[in-house]
Every structure is written in C-alpha cells, then in structure tokens.
Amino acid sequence: AGTGAVVRAAFRVLRPGCRRAVSDVVEIEPLPAAVKSALVAWPGCIAGTIPVEAARATVTAAGFTDVVIDITHPYTPAEAGLAEGTPGKIGSAFIRAVRPA
C-alpha cells in the first residue's frame, strides 16, 4: 500500500474530532532520480520521500483538516550517508492533522 492508502485507512478508522500525528521523512528540496531509485537510499527512507507539499496534499485528499507539517531536522543526502555533493535536502517531520467532526 502506498502513502495515500495508509492515510485514507487512518481517516477511516479515526472517530470524528480525533487527531492523527506521525513522524516521517520528507523531501524539502528535490532529490535526483538516481537517488530516489538507489537501493542504498531505501534503508534510511530517503528513496521513499515525497515533497512536503505532496505530503500535505495526500493528507488533505484523505479528508483531514488543520494539516501541520513541522520539519524537525533538515539534512542533506550526504548527512544521511549518500555521496558527498548529492543535491537535494530531506528532513524529519511531524505531520499532524484532524479528522473533522
């Protein structure tokens, strides 16, 4: 199941007025396609990152409101163990939202 399916399932099981809060890794600046498809990038969740606005759109499309994405720790691909000079930026994020009443 993809990210959208997981978010829709959370919306389905939460009661109205409940909150959803998850920690995830998001793409702050675009990563090269070679990084997104590299096997070495999967263990650190780098290859599966989606842009911040795409994460917001996925949560909103599922029906959640009051979506807040707080980047808690931005870092470069090199800081995540990939080759030095790899373009792009990723970050740990708290993604919070509310199922409307």
KEVOLUM-715819 format. One line per 5 residues: number of its first residue (from 1); their letters; for each residue z, x, y of N, C-alpha, C. Coordinates in nm, 3 decimals, m for minus. Layout:
NUM> A> Z:X:Y:Z:X:Y:Z:X:Y; ...
//
This chain:
1> AGTGA> 0.000:0.085:m0.119:0.000:0.000:0.000:0.000:0.088:0.123; m0.074:0.048:0.223:m0.079:0.122:0.347:0.034:0.082:0.441; 0.039:0.147:0.554:0.143:0.120:0.654:0.144:m0.026:0.695; 0.027:m0.084:0.718:0.020:m0.224:0.760:0.081:m0.318:0.657; 0.054:m0.294:0.530:0.109:m0.379:0.424:0.261:m0.369:0.419
6> VVRAA> 0.314:m0.251:0.439:0.459:m0.232:0.437:0.524:m0.303:0.556; 0.464:m0.293:0.673:0.520:m0.358:0.791:0.512:m0.510:0.777; 0.401:m0.560:0.724:0.389:m0.706:0.702:0.492:m0.756:0.602; 0.519:m0.677:0.498:0.620:m0.715:0.399:0.759:m0.719:0.463; 0.788:m0.624:0.550:0.917:m0.624:0.620:0.929:m0.748:0.707
11> FRVLR> 0.821:m0.785:0.774:0.824:m0.905:0.858:0.850:m1.029:0.773; 0.788:m1.033:0.657:0.801:m1.149:0.569:0.943:m1.168:0.519; 1.014:m1.058:0.487:1.147:m1.070:0.427:1.261:m1.077:0.528; 1.237:m1.034:0.651:1.342:m1.041:0.753:1.356:m1.183:0.807; 1.479:m1.223:0.832:1.502:m1.353:0.894:1.467:m1.345:1.042
16> PGCRR> 1.431:m1.459:1.102:1.405:m1.460:1.246:1.526:m1.406:1.324; 1.497:m1.323:1.421:1.600:m1.261:1.503:1.649:m1.127:1.450; 1.611:m1.090:1.328:1.652:m0.962:1.269:1.571:m0.848:1.328; 1.628:m0.730:1.320:1.562:m0.610:1.372:1.512:m0.522:1.259; 1.407:m0.451:1.288:1.350:m0.352:1.196:1.359:m0.217:1.265
21> AVSDV> 1.414:m0.118:1.196:1.423:0.017:1.253:1.389:0.116:1.143; 1.290:0.199:1.167:1.251:0.301:1.070:1.231:0.434:1.142; 1.239:0.539:1.065:1.208:0.672:1.115:1.077:0.713:1.049; 0.986:0.768:1.127:0.856:0.808:1.074:0.804:0.926:1.154; 0.696:0.984:1.107:0.628:1.091:1.179:0.502:1.033:1.239
26> VEIEP> 0.480:1.056:1.368:0.363:1.002:1.438:0.282:1.115:1.500; 0.158:1.083:1.530:0.065:1.178:1.591:0.069:1.157:1.743; 0.116:1.258:1.816:0.125:1.250:1.962:m0.006:1.293:2.026; m0.064:1.399:1.973:m0.196:1.447:2.015:m0.281:1.456:1.890; m0.411:1.425:1.901:m0.497:1.422:1.782:m0.493:1.550:1.699
31> LPAAV> m0.490:1.531:1.568:m0.498:1.642:1.474:m0.641:1.651:1.421; m0.688:1.772:1.390:m0.823:1.787:1.335:m0.834:1.716:1.200; m0.954:1.670:1.168:m0.979:1.602:1.040:m0.943:1.693:0.923; m0.967:1.824:0.937:m0.935:1.917:0.829:m0.785:1.918:0.798; m0.702:1.902:0.900:m0.557:1.896:0.879:m0.520:1.764:0.811
36> KSALV> m0.580:1.654:0.857:m0.548:1.523:0.802:m0.585:1.512:0.654; m0.681:1.594:0.608:m0.723:1.586:0.469:m0.671:1.702:0.384; m0.596:1.794:0.443:m0.547:1.911:0.370:m0.429:1.875:0.280; m0.435:1.916:0.155:m0.326:1.889:0.062:m0.195:1.950:0.109; m0.203:2.066:0.174:m0.082:2.133:0.221:m0.012:2.051:0.331
41> AWPGC> m0.084:1.960:0.395:m0.026:1.879:0.502:0.043:1.753:0.451; 0.025:1.717:0.325:0.087:1.595:0.273:0.237:1.605:0.252; 0.291:1.713:0.196:0.436:1.716:0.171:0.520:1.697:0.297; 0.475:1.746:0.410:0.550:1.731:0.535:0.515:1.606:0.611; 0.441:1.515:0.549:0.400:1.388:0.609:0.307:1.406:0.728
46> IAGTI> 0.248:1.522:0.743:0.160:1.548:0.857:0.026:1.479:0.839; m0.030:1.487:0.719:m0.162:1.431:0.694:m0.164:1.279:0.709; m0.053:1.214:0.685:m0.048:1.068:0.692:m0.007:1.012:0.826; 0.007:1.097:0.926:0.049:1.047:1.057:m0.058:0.960:1.119; m0.013:0.864:1.200:m0.106:0.784:1.280:m0.064:0.796:1.426
51> PVEAA> m0.158:0.779:1.518:m0.124:0.790:1.660:m0.015:0.689:1.700; 0.062:0.724:1.801:0.172:0.640:1.848:0.124:0.498:1.878; 0.013:0.485:1.949:m0.035:0.351:1.985:m0.085:0.273:1.863; m0.136:0.343:1.762:m0.176:0.275:1.639:m0.053:0.225:1.564; 0.055:0.303:1.566:0.181:0.258:1.505:0.232:0.134:1.576
56> RATVT> 0.228:0.135:1.709:0.272:0.019:1.788:0.185:m0.103:1.755; 0.055:m0.084:1.746:m0.038:m0.194:1.717:m0.013:m0.251:1.578; 0.018:m0.166:1.481:0.044:m0.211:1.344:0.168:m0.299:1.339; 0.273:m0.257:1.407:0.398:m0.334:1.409:0.378:m0.466:1.484; 0.307:m0.462:1.595:0.280:m0.583:1.672:0.191:m0.680:1.594
61> AAGFT> 0.089:m0.627:1.526:m0.003:m0.711:1.449:0.070:m0.784:1.336; 0.177:m0.726:1.286:0.254:m0.791:1.180:0.336:m0.908:1.233; 0.352:m0.916:1.367:0.425:m1.027:1.427:0.553:m0.988:1.498; 0.590:m0.859:1.490:0.713:m0.814:1.556:0.694:m0.810:1.708; 0.805:m0.822:1.779:0.805:m0.811:1.925:0.903:m0.701:1.965
66> DVVID> 0.909:m0.675:2.095:1.002:m0.576:2.150:0.991:m0.441:2.077; 0.869:m0.397:2.056:0.845:m0.271:1.984:0.877:m0.153:2.075; 0.964:m0.065:2.026:1.001:0.056:2.099:0.982:0.174:2.006; 0.910:0.274:2.055:0.890:0.397:1.976:0.949:0.513:2.056; 1.055:0.571:2.002:1.122:0.684:2.066:1.087:0.811:1.989
71> ITHPY> 1.019:0.904:2.055:0.988:1.033:1.994:1.115:1.117:2.005; 1.169:1.156:1.890:1.295:1.229:1.891:1.279:1.380:1.879; 1.170:1.422:1.818:1.149:1.566:1.801:0.999:1.596:1.793; 0.935:1.628:1.906:0.793:1.665:1.901:0.777:1.809:1.852; 0.672:1.833:1.776:0.645:1.968:1.731:0.497:1.988:1.704
76> TPAEA> 0.457:2.113:1.698:0.317:2.148:1.673:0.295:2.161:1.523; 0.168:2.156:1.479:0.140:2.178:1.337:0.193:2.313:1.288; 0.188:2.415:1.372:0.239:2.547:1.330:0.389:2.540:1.304; 0.461:2.465:1.386:0.605:2.450:1.365:0.635:2.373:1.236; 0.536:2.297:1.189:0.552:2.222:1.064:0.503:2.301:0.943
81> GLAEG> 0.464:2.427:0.965:0.425:2.513:0.854:0.276:2.530:0.834; 0.194:2.471:0.921:0.049:2.490:0.911:0.007:2.613:0.990; m0.121:2.646:0.986:m0.172:2.767:1.050:m0.144:2.768:1.200; m0.105:2.885:1.248:m0.082:2.904:1.392:m0.211:2.874:1.467; m0.201:2.806:1.580:m0.318:2.773:1.661:m0.385:2.642:1.623
86> TPGKI> m0.333:2.574:1.520:m0.390:2.444:1.483:m0.364:2.346:1.597; m0.469:2.280:1.648:m0.449:2.189:1.761:m0.377:2.061:1.718; m0.325:1.991:1.818:m0.260:1.863:1.795:m0.110:1.874:1.810; m0.045:1.759:1.806:0.101:1.755:1.818:0.151:1.632:1.743; 0.259:1.650:1.671:0.320:1.540:1.596:0.467:1.530:1.636
91> GSAFI> 0.533:1.428:1.589:0.674:1.416:1.622:0.745:1.316:1.534; 0.874:1.340:1.517:0.960:1.243:1.451:0.985:1.130:1.549; 0.988:1.007:1.499:1.005:0.893:1.588:1.090:0.785:1.523; 1.168:0.716:1.605:1.234:0.594:1.564:1.147:0.480:1.613; 1.111:0.391:1.521:1.027:0.276:1.556:1.112:0.151:1.535
96> RAVRP> 1.141:0.082:1.646:1.227:m0.036:1.639:1.147:m0.158:1.684; 1.181:m0.272:1.626:1.115:m0.398:1.662:1.202:m0.515:1.618; 1.169:m0.633:1.667:1.244:m0.754:1.637:1.151:m0.860:1.580; 1.199:m0.928:1.476:1.124:m1.045:1.430:1.167:m1.160:1.520; 1.072:m1.222:1.591:1.111:m1.326:1.686:1.180:m1.445:1.617
101> A> 1.270:m1.504:1.692:1.345:m1.620:1.641:1.256:m1.743:1.633
//
